[in-house]
């Protein structure tokens, strides 16, 4: 005799599995740990500051 299956539950389980798989792919593509984001922001700030320090100001164009 065959096992009785609730199709609604099976459909929901499949949808949850697909959503979990999609979320995993998105984490790999778009995810960045907070430590990396902070490090990147600090590095960008330092690069901007260094660039501004080496800028020549002639007083023209004002």
N, C-alpha and C positions, 0 to 999 in steps of 0.2 A: 504494500500500500504506500502511496506517495505521501510525502510530508506536506501538511497544510502551511501555506505561506501567505502572510499578509502583504499584499502588493504595495500598499501605502508605506509600510515600514521599510520594505526593500528599496523603494524609490527614494525615501528620505536618507537611508544609509548610503546609497550610491551618490546622492547629491552631496552629502557631508564629505565623503571620500574625495570627490572631485574638487570640492571647495578647499579641502586641506592640501591637496596636491597643488592647486593654483596658488594658494597662499605661500607654500614652500618655494615655488618658483619666483614669486614676487619678492620674497625675503632675500633670495639670492641676487636677484637683479637690482633691487632698489634699497636693500637694507645696508645700513652702515652703523656700526656700534657708536655709542655716544663718545667714547674715548677718541675714535678716529675723527668724528665730526669736530670735536673740540680741538684736536691737534691740527686739523686742516684749517680751522678758523684762525688759530694762533699763527700758523705759518703764513697765511694770507695777510694777516695784519702786519706781520714783520716785513713781508715783501713790500707791502704798500708804504710802510714807514721808510724803508731803505730807499725806495724809489723817490719818495718825496724829499729825502735828504740830499739826493744827488741832482735834483732839479735846479736848473739855472734860471734865475730870475733877473731879467734885464730891465724891467719896469716899463717895457713897451706894451702896447695893446690895451692900455687902460683908458 
